[in-house]
Amino acid sequence: MALTAVFFYLFAILAVVSAAMVIVAKNPVHAVLFLILTFFNAAGLFILLGAEFLAMLLVIVYVGAVAVLFLFVVMMLDVDFAELKAGYVKNAPVGLFVAGCVLAQLVALFMASKFGTDGQAVATAAADGVSNTQALGRVLYTKYVYFFQASGLVLLVAMIGAIVLTHRQRESVRRQVIAAQVARGPSTGLEIVKVSPGQAVVPSSEVRG
């Protein structure tokens, strides 16, 4: 029990410190790395609570999502993080208010003696020999199936939005036009050039460029 408490406080302190460094870090690459560290510490807390499925889900899904976030937002969108951090002091009161609300909810959750029927059902199923994954699946795909489908729809919209944001139209880049290739004939695909002795052949496309 004492060793479990030591690891709990260790993971909790590291998670809080790394989460604070995500906000404080000036380099966006360092912020992403601290966010990954936060997820790993949260996964350690889930393992201590006996929710190994949620721990592995957090590592596999969220750490992978952070890599995609780093790829699309930081590298491809070329976001000016200096401009974003300029309004940090201006929006600090709102952020503190939201953080206070979240902290109050967490305190109320941990201080409550009863967590509702769903928590009791999962605990009873785990006590009867059913694994944590099976108990979570029974609750997720029965009572909360519509919320699960709605979350999938939100992720689909987010994926489409990321593709639209990263898709750029550049005039200097040559693009493949399938219709023009299919409709190409001898008049457009063949050019007869009379070359005099000692004269170089220059394609017409380079002459226009």
C-alpha atoms as an extended CHARMM CRD file, in Angstrom:
* protein
*
       209  EXT
         1         1  MET       CA              0.0000000000        0.0000000000        0.0000000000  PROA      1               0.0000000000
         2         2  ALA       CA              2.8280000000        2.4040000000        0.8390000000  PROA      2               0.0000000000
         3         3  LEU       CA              4.5800000000        1.6710000000       -2.4720000000  PROA      3               0.0000000000
         4         4  THR       CA              1.3380000000        2.2830000000       -4.3610000000  PROA      4               0.0000000000
         5         5  ALA       CA              0.9150000000        5.6420000000       -2.6360000000  PROA      5               0.0000000000
         6         6  VAL       CA              4.4830000000        6.6210000000       -3.5330000000  PROA      6               0.0000000000
         7         7  PHE       CA              3.9110000000        5.8600000000       -7.2150000000  PROA      7               0.0000000000
         8         8  PHE       CA              0.5410000000        7.6420000000       -7.1220000000  PROA      8               0.0000000000
         9         9  TYR       CA              2.0290000000       10.8740000000       -5.8120000000  PROA      9               0.0000000000
        10        10  LEU       CA              4.9760000000       10.5390000000       -8.1990000000  PROA      10              0.0000000000
        11        11  PHE       CA              2.7550000000       10.1810000000      -11.2710000000  PROA      11              0.0000000000
        12        12  ALA       CA              0.3880000000       12.8890000000      -10.0320000000  PROA      12              0.0000000000
        13        13  ILE       CA              3.1530000000       15.4430000000       -9.4060000000  PROA      13              0.0000000000
        14        14  LEU       CA              4.8180000000       14.7280000000      -12.7490000000  PROA      14              0.0000000000
        15        15  ALA       CA              1.4810000000       15.0050000000      -14.5490000000  PROA      15              0.0000000000
        16        16  VAL       CA              0.6970000000       18.3850000000      -12.9770000000  PROA      16              0.0000000000
        17        17  VAL       CA              4.1950000000       19.7650000000      -13.6210000000  PROA      17              0.0000000000
        18        18  SER       CA              4.3050000000       18.5590000000      -17.2280000000  PROA      18              0.0000000000
        19        19  ALA       CA              0.8010000000       19.9290000000      -17.8670000000  PROA      19              0.0000000000
        20        20  ALA       CA              1.9380000000       23.3160000000      -16.5720000000  PROA      20              0.0000000000
        21        21  MET       CA              5.0160000000       23.1660000000      -18.8100000000  PROA      21              0.0000000000
        22        22  VAL       CA              2.7690000000       22.6150000000      -21.8320000000  PROA      22              0.0000000000
        23        23  ILE       CA              1.3730000000       26.1050000000      -21.2310000000  PROA      23              0.0000000000
        24        24  VAL       CA              4.5780000000       27.7880000000      -20.0900000000  PROA      24              0.0000000000
        25        25  ALA       CA              6.9800000000       26.3620000000      -22.7150000000  PROA      25              0.0000000000
        26        26  LYS       CA              7.8300000000       28.8690000000      -25.4520000000  PROA      26              0.0000000000
        27        27  ASN       CA              8.9880000000       26.2720000000      -27.9610000000  PROA      27              0.0000000000
        28        28  PRO       CA              5.9960000000       24.4330000000      -29.5120000000  PROA      28              0.0000000000
        29        29  VAL       CA              8.0780000000       21.2640000000      -29.9340000000  PROA      29              0.0000000000
        30        30  HSD       CA              8.8670000000       21.2300000000      -26.2030000000  PROA      30              0.0000000000
        31        31  ALA       CA              5.1740000000       21.8400000000      -25.4270000000  PROA      31              0.0000000000
        32        32  VAL       CA              4.1820000000       18.7810000000      -27.4670000000  PROA      32              0.0000000000
        33        33  LEU       CA              6.7990000000       16.6420000000      -25.7140000000  PROA      33              0.0000000000
        34        34  PHE       CA              5.5640000000       17.7720000000      -22.2930000000  PROA      34              0.0000000000
        35        35  LEU       CA              2.0030000000       16.9320000000      -23.3900000000  PROA      35              0.0000000000
        36        36  ILE       CA              3.1150000000       13.4020000000      -24.2850000000  PROA      36              0.0000000000
        37        37  LEU       CA              4.7620000000       13.1270000000      -20.8560000000  PROA      37              0.0000000000
        38        38  THR       CA              1.4760000000       14.2200000000      -19.2610000000  PROA      38              0.0000000000
        39        39  PHE       CA             -0.3880000000       11.4530000000      -21.0660000000  PROA      39              0.0000000000
        40        40  PHE       CA              2.1230000000        8.8280000000      -19.9290000000  PROA      40              0.0000000000
        41        41  ASN       CA              1.7990000000        9.9200000000      -16.3050000000  PROA      41              0.0000000000
        42        42  ALA       CA             -1.9870000000        9.8610000000      -16.5580000000  PROA      42              0.0000000000
        43        43  ALA       CA             -1.7360000000        6.3430000000      -17.9870000000  PROA      43              0.0000000000
        44        44  GLY       CA              0.3240000000        5.3680000000      -14.9350000000  PROA      44              0.0000000000
        45        45  LEU       CA             -2.4200000000        6.6840000000      -12.6740000000  PROA      45              0.0000000000
        46        46  PHE       CA             -5.0190000000        4.6320000000      -14.5830000000  PROA      46              0.0000000000
        47        47  ILE       CA             -2.9150000000        1.4900000000      -14.1010000000  PROA      47              0.0000000000
        48        48  LEU       CA             -2.7330000000        2.1340000000      -10.3580000000  PROA      48              0.0000000000
        49        49  LEU       CA             -6.5390000000        2.4460000000      -10.3080000000  PROA      49              0.0000000000
        50        50  GLY       CA             -6.9480000000       -0.8990000000      -12.0880000000  PROA      50              0.0000000000
        51        51  ALA       CA             -8.1210000000        0.5850000000      -15.4050000000  PROA      51              0.0000000000
        52        52  GLU       CA             -5.4510000000       -0.9150000000      -17.6360000000  PROA      52              0.0000000000
        53        53  PHE       CA             -7.6350000000       -0.6310000000      -20.7410000000  PROA      53              0.0000000000
        54        54  LEU       CA             -7.9750000000        3.1300000000      -20.3290000000  PROA      54              0.0000000000
        55        55  ALA       CA             -4.2180000000        3.3920000000      -19.7430000000  PROA      55              0.0000000000
        56        56  MET       CA             -3.3590000000        1.6060000000      -22.9820000000  PROA      56              0.0000000000
        57        57  LEU       CA             -6.0510000000        3.5610000000      -24.8250000000  PROA      57              0.0000000000
        58        58  LEU       CA             -4.5660000000        6.8060000000      -23.5520000000  PROA      58              0.0000000000
        59        59  VAL       CA             -1.0770000000        5.8930000000      -24.7160000000  PROA      59              0.0000000000
        60        60  ILE       CA             -2.0270000000        4.4420000000      -28.1050000000  PROA      60              0.0000000000
        61        61  VAL       CA             -4.7210000000        6.9300000000      -29.1580000000  PROA      61              0.0000000000
        62        62  TYR       CA             -3.7330000000       10.1820000000      -27.5160000000  PROA      62              0.0000000000
        63        63  VAL       CA              0.0160000000        9.9440000000      -27.9970000000  PROA      63              0.0000000000
        64        64  GLY       CA             -0.6150000000        9.0880000000      -31.6420000000  PROA      64              0.0000000000
        65        65  ALA       CA             -3.0490000000       11.9920000000      -31.8840000000  PROA      65              0.0000000000
        66        66  VAL       CA             -0.3990000000       14.3240000000      -30.4580000000  PROA      66              0.0000000000
        67        67  ALA       CA              1.9740000000       13.2050000000      -33.1990000000  PROA      67              0.0000000000
        68        68  VAL       CA             -0.6740000000       14.0420000000      -35.8090000000  PROA      68              0.0000000000
        69        69  LEU       CA             -1.3380000000       17.3580000000      -34.0530000000  PROA      69              0.0000000000
        70        70  PHE       CA              2.3650000000       18.1740000000      -34.1990000000  PROA      70              0.0000000000
        71        71  LEU       CA              2.5260000000       17.2230000000      -37.8700000000  PROA      71              0.0000000000
        72        72  PHE       CA             -0.4980000000       19.1790000000      -39.0910000000  PROA      72              0.0000000000
        73        73  VAL       CA             -0.6370000000       22.1900000000      -36.7850000000  PROA      73              0.0000000000
        74        74  VAL       CA              2.9670000000       22.9230000000      -35.8790000000  PROA      74              0.0000000000
        75        75  MET       CA              4.7650000000       21.9090000000      -39.0720000000  PROA      75              0.0000000000
        76        76  MET       CA              2.2780000000       22.2710000000      -41.9470000000  PROA      76              0.0000000000
        77        77  LEU       CA              0.0530000000       25.1950000000      -40.9390000000  PROA      77              0.0000000000
        78        78  ASP       CA              2.9860000000       27.4170000000      -39.9140000000  PROA      78              0.0000000000
        79        79  VAL       CA              1.1090000000       28.9120000000      -36.9550000000  PROA      79              0.0000000000
        80        80  ASP       CA              2.6110000000       32.0510000000      -35.4260000000  PROA      80              0.0000000000
        81        81  PHE       CA              2.8660000000       30.9240000000      -31.7990000000  PROA      81              0.0000000000
        82        82  ALA       CA              4.3790000000       34.2440000000      -30.7260000000  PROA      82              0.0000000000
        83        83  GLU       CA              1.1820000000       35.9880000000      -31.7550000000  PROA      83              0.0000000000
        84        84  LEU       CA             -0.9340000000       33.3920000000      -29.9750000000  PROA      84              0.0000000000
        85        85  LYS       CA              1.0400000000       33.7380000000      -26.7430000000  PROA      85              0.0000000000
        86        86  ALA       CA              0.7110000000       37.5380000000      -26.9170000000  PROA      86              0.0000000000
        87        87  GLY       CA             -2.8710000000       37.2750000000      -25.6350000000  PROA      87              0.0000000000
        88        88  TYR       CA             -1.9120000000       34.9700000000      -22.7500000000  PROA      88              0.0000000000
        89        89  VAL       CA             -2.0820000000       37.6970000000      -20.0950000000  PROA      89              0.0000000000
        90        90  LYS       CA             -5.2960000000       39.0950000000      -21.5530000000  PROA      90              0.0000000000
        91        91  ASN       CA             -7.1050000000       35.7540000000      -21.3770000000  PROA      91              0.0000000000
        92        92  ALA       CA             -5.5360000000       34.6350000000      -18.0890000000  PROA      92              0.0000000000
        93        93  PRO       CA             -8.5850000000       35.5340000000      -15.9000000000  PROA      93              0.0000000000
        94        94  VAL       CA            -10.9120000000       33.4690000000      -18.0870000000  PROA      94              0.0000000000
        95        95  GLY       CA             -8.4690000000       30.5570000000      -18.0010000000  PROA      95              0.0000000000
        96        96  LEU       CA             -8.1990000000       30.7490000000      -14.2060000000  PROA      96              0.0000000000
        97        97  PHE       CA            -11.9940000000       30.7930000000      -13.8950000000  PROA      97              0.0000000000
        98        98  VAL       CA            -12.3520000000       27.6910000000      -16.0850000000  PROA      98              0.0000000000
        99        99  ALA       CA             -9.5260000000       25.9580000000      -14.2020000000  PROA      99              0.0000000000
       100       100  GLY       CA            -11.2640000000       26.7550000000      -10.9050000000  PROA      100             0.0000000000
       101       101  CYS       CA            -14.5190000000       25.2620000000      -12.1770000000  PROA      101             0.0000000000
       102       102  VAL       CA            -12.7550000000       22.0870000000      -13.2840000000  PROA      102             0.0000000000
       103       103  LEU       CA            -10.9240000000       21.8330000000       -9.9630000000  PROA      103             0.0000000000
       104       104  ALA       CA            -14.1930000000       22.2640000000       -8.0430000000  PROA      104             0.0000000000
       105       105  GLN       CA            -15.7960000000       19.4860000000      -10.0890000000  PROA      105             0.0000000000
       106       106  LEU       CA            -12.8510000000       17.1580000000       -9.4430000000  PROA      106             0.0000000000
       107       107  VAL       CA            -12.9770000000       17.8640000000       -5.7080000000  PROA      107             0.0000000000
       108       108  ALA       CA            -16.7330000000       17.2250000000       -5.6680000000  PROA      108             0.0000000000
       109       109  LEU       CA            -16.1970000000       13.9650000000       -7.5620000000  PROA      109             0.0000000000
       110       110  PHE       CA            -13.5620000000       12.6210000000       -5.2050000000  PROA      110             0.0000000000
       111       111  MET       CA            -15.4510000000       13.7530000000       -2.0950000000  PROA      111             0.0000000000
       112       112  ALA       CA            -18.6790000000       12.1000000000       -3.1630000000  PROA      112             0.0000000000
       113       113  SER       CA            -19.4280000000        8.8270000000       -1.4440000000  PROA      113             0.0000000000
       114       114  LYS       CA            -21.6020000000        7.3850000000       -4.2230000000  PROA      114             0.0000000000
       115       115  PHE       CA            -20.6890000000        7.5610000000       -7.9080000000  PROA      115             0.0000000000
       116       116  GLY       CA            -24.0200000000        6.3990000000       -9.3570000000  PROA      116             0.0000000000
       117       117  THR       CA            -25.3540000000        3.1130000000      -10.7050000000  PROA      117             0.0000000000
       118       118  ASP       CA            -22.9650000000        2.9160000000      -13.6630000000  PROA      118             0.0000000000
       119       119  GLY       CA            -19.8890000000        2.9810000000      -11.4610000000  PROA      119             0.0000000000
       120       120  GLN       CA            -21.4370000000        0.3820000000       -9.1790000000  PROA      120             0.0000000000
       121       121  ALA       CA            -22.2780000000       -1.8010000000      -12.1750000000  PROA      121             0.0000000000
       122       122  VAL       CA            -18.7190000000       -1.6850000000      -13.4560000000  PROA      122             0.0000000000
       123       123  ALA       CA            -17.3200000000       -2.4010000000       -9.9880000000  PROA      123             0.0000000000
       124       124  THR       CA            -19.7280000000       -5.3370000000       -9.5070000000  PROA      124             0.0000000000
       125       125  ALA       CA            -18.8530000000       -6.7710000000      -12.9120000000  PROA      125             0.0000000000
       126       126  ALA       CA            -15.1510000000       -6.5240000000      -12.1350000000  PROA      126             0.0000000000
       127       127  ALA       CA            -15.7380000000       -8.2560000000       -8.7920000000  PROA      127             0.0000000000
       128       128  ASP       CA            -17.6050000000      -11.0960000000      -10.5400000000  PROA      128             0.0000000000
       129       129  GLY       CA            -14.5600000000      -11.9750000000      -12.6500000000  PROA      129             0.0000000000
       130       130  VAL       CA            -15.3600000000       -9.8580000000      -15.7130000000  PROA      130             0.0000000000
       131       131  SER       CA            -12.3830000000       -7.9130000000      -17.0160000000  PROA      131             0.0000000000
       132       132  ASN       CA            -12.2270000000       -4.1500000000      -16.9640000000  PROA      132             0.0000000000
       133       133  THR       CA            -12.4520000000       -3.9910000000      -20.7630000000  PROA      133             0.0000000000
       134       134  GLN       CA            -15.6120000000       -6.1240000000      -20.8940000000  PROA      134             0.0000000000
       135       135  ALA       CA            -17.3020000000       -4.1300000000      -18.1280000000  PROA      135             0.0000000000
       136       136  LEU       CA            -16.4770000000       -0.8340000000      -19.8360000000  PROA      136             0.0000000000
       137       137  GLY       CA            -17.7090000000       -2.1480000000      -23.1850000000  PROA      137             0.0000000000
       138       138  ARG       CA            -21.0550000000       -3.2030000000      -21.7030000000  PROA      138             0.0000000000
       139       139  VAL       CA            -21.6910000000        0.2820000000      -20.3670000000  PROA      139             0.0000000000
       140       140  LEU       CA            -20.2730000000        2.1220000000      -23.3940000000  PROA      140             0.0000000000
       141       141  TYR       CA            -22.1520000000        0.2060000000      -26.0940000000  PROA      141             0.0000000000
       142       142  THR       CA            -25.5150000000        0.0250000000      -24.2980000000  PROA      142             0.0000000000
       143       143  LYS       CA            -26.4250000000        3.1870000000      -22.4330000000  PROA      143             0.0000000000
       144       144  TYR       CA            -23.8820000000        5.5210000000      -24.0420000000  PROA      144             0.0000000000
       145       145  VAL       CA            -23.9400000000        4.1420000000      -27.5950000000  PROA      145             0.0000000000
       146       146  TYR       CA            -25.4170000000        7.3700000000      -29.0630000000  PROA      146             0.0000000000
       147       147  PHE       CA            -22.7430000000        9.4790000000      -27.3830000000  PROA      147             0.0000000000
       148       148  PHE       CA            -20.1160000000        7.0940000000      -28.7390000000  PROA      148             0.0000000000
       149       149  GLN       CA            -21.4470000000        7.5160000000      -32.2780000000  PROA      149             0.0000000000
       150       150  ALA       CA            -21.5920000000       11.3080000000      -31.8410000000  PROA      150             0.0000000000
       151       151  SER       CA            -17.9420000000       11.3740000000      -30.7420000000  PROA      151             0.0000000000
       152       152  GLY       CA            -17.0090000000        9.4250000000      -33.8760000000  PROA      152             0.0000000000
       153       153  LEU       CA            -18.8540000000       12.0010000000      -35.9940000000  PROA      153             0.0000000000
       154       154  VAL       CA            -16.9740000000       14.8230000000      -34.2630000000  PROA      154             0.0000000000
       155       155  LEU       CA            -13.6520000000       13.1120000000      -34.9710000000  PROA      155             0.0000000000
       156       156  LEU       CA            -14.6450000000       12.6810000000      -38.6180000000  PROA      156             0.0000000000
       157       157  VAL       CA            -15.4350000000       16.3940000000      -38.9420000000  PROA      157             0.0000000000
       158       158  ALA       CA            -12.1110000000       17.2400000000      -37.2570000000  PROA      158             0.0000000000
       159       159  MET       CA            -10.2270000000       15.0250000000      -39.7070000000  PROA      159             0.0000000000
       160       160  ILE       CA            -11.9340000000       16.6530000000      -42.7000000000  PROA      160             0.0000000000
       161       161  GLY       CA            -11.1800000000       20.0990000000      -41.2470000000  PROA      161             0.0000000000
       162       162  ALA       CA             -7.4810000000       19.2320000000      -40.8530000000  PROA      162             0.0000000000
       163       163  ILE       CA             -7.3120000000       18.0920000000      -44.4850000000  PROA      163             0.0000000000
       164       164  VAL       CA             -9.0490000000       21.2570000000      -45.7050000000  PROA      164             0.0000000000
       165       165  LEU       CA             -6.7300000000       23.4970000000      -43.6650000000  PROA      165             0.0000000000
       166       166  THR       CA             -3.5700000000       21.8110000000      -44.9170000000  PROA      166             0.0000000000
       167       167  HSD       CA             -4.6780000000       21.7270000000      -48.5660000000  PROA      167             0.0000000000
       168       168  ARG       CA             -3.1790000000       24.7360000000      -50.3210000000  PROA      168             0.0000000000
       169       169  GLN       CA             -3.5860000000       25.8700000000      -53.9060000000  PROA      169             0.0000000000
       170       170  ARG       CA             -0.2550000000       26.9910000000      -55.3570000000  PROA      170             0.0000000000
       171       171  GLU       CA             -0.0370000000       28.4850000000      -58.8230000000  PROA      171             0.0000000000
       172       172  SER       CA              3.6430000000       27.5890000000      -59.2730000000  PROA      172             0.0000000000
       173       173  VAL       CA              3.0220000000       23.8590000000      -58.7880000000  PROA      173             0.0000000000
       174       174  ARG       CA              2.0730000000       21.7580000000      -61.8110000000  PROA      174             0.0000000000
       175       175  ARG       CA             -0.9470000000       19.5790000000      -61.1720000000  PROA      175             0.0000000000
       176       176  GLN       CA             -2.2240000000       16.5590000000      -63.0110000000  PROA      176             0.0000000000
       177       177  VAL       CA             -5.3710000000       17.1820000000      -65.0660000000  PROA      177             0.0000000000
       178       178  ILE       CA             -6.9470000000       13.8370000000      -65.9280000000  PROA      178             0.0000000000
       179       179  ALA       CA             -9.4730000000       15.2950000000      -68.4100000000  PROA      179             0.0000000000
       180       180  ALA       CA             -6.7400000000       17.0400000000      -70.3960000000  PROA      180             0.0000000000
       181       181  GLN       CA             -4.7020000000       13.8380000000      -70.5670000000  PROA      181             0.0000000000
       182       182  VAL       CA             -7.6500000000       11.7810000000      -71.7750000000  PROA      182             0.0000000000
       183       183  ALA       CA             -8.5940000000       14.3690000000      -74.4370000000  PROA      183             0.0000000000
       184       184  ARG       CA             -5.0300000000       14.6570000000      -75.6930000000  PROA      184             0.0000000000
       185       185  GLY       CA             -4.5920000000       13.9630000000      -79.4180000000  PROA      185             0.0000000000
       186       186  PRO       CA             -1.9830000000       14.2980000000      -82.1640000000  PROA      186             0.0000000000
       187       187  SER       CA             -2.5840000000       18.0280000000      -82.4790000000  PROA      187             0.0000000000
       188       188  THR       CA             -1.8930000000       18.6880000000      -78.8000000000  PROA      188             0.0000000000
       189       189  GLY       CA              0.5420000000       15.8800000000      -78.0030000000  PROA      189             0.0000000000
       190       190  LEU       CA              2.8240000000       16.1030000000      -81.0200000000  PROA      190             0.0000000000
       191       191  GLU       CA              4.8950000000       19.0130000000      -82.2140000000  PROA      191             0.0000000000
       192       192  ILE       CA              6.9940000000       18.9680000000      -85.3900000000  PROA      192             0.0000000000
       193       193  VAL       CA             10.0270000000       21.2380000000      -85.2500000000  PROA      193             0.0000000000
       194       194  LYS       CA             12.3930000000       21.9320000000      -88.1260000000  PROA      194             0.0000000000
       195       195  VAL       CA             15.9220000000       22.1150000000      -86.8230000000  PROA      195             0.0000000000
       196       196  SER       CA             18.7310000000       23.7080000000      -88.7830000000  PROA      196             0.0000000000
       197       197  PRO       CA             22.2530000000       22.2770000000      -88.5500000000  PROA      197             0.0000000000
       198       198  GLY       CA             23.9160000000       23.4280000000      -85.3410000000  PROA      198             0.0000000000
       199       199  GLN       CA             20.6450000000       24.6950000000      -83.7850000000  PROA      199             0.0000000000
       200       200  ALA       CA             19.4600000000       23.4650000000      -80.3660000000  PROA      200             0.0000000000
       201       201  VAL       CA             15.9550000000       22.1550000000      -79.8220000000  PROA      201             0.0000000000
       202       202  VAL       CA             14.0410000000       24.1080000000      -77.1360000000  PROA      202             0.0000000000
       203       203  PRO       CA             10.6300000000       22.7640000000      -76.0440000000  PROA      203             0.0000000000
       204       204  SER       CA              7.7730000000       25.1940000000      -76.4600000000  PROA      204             0.0000000000
       205       205  SER       CA              6.8130000000       24.8590000000      -72.7790000000  PROA      205             0.0000000000
       206       206  GLU       CA             10.1910000000       26.2120000000      -71.7110000000  PROA      206             0.0000000000
       207       207  VAL       CA              9.9340000000       29.0580000000      -74.1990000000  PROA      207             0.0000000000
       208       208  ARG       CA              6.6010000000       30.1030000000      -72.6880000000  PROA      208             0.0000000000
       209       209  GLY       CA              8.0100000000       29.8490000000      -69.1530000000  PROA      209             0.0000000000
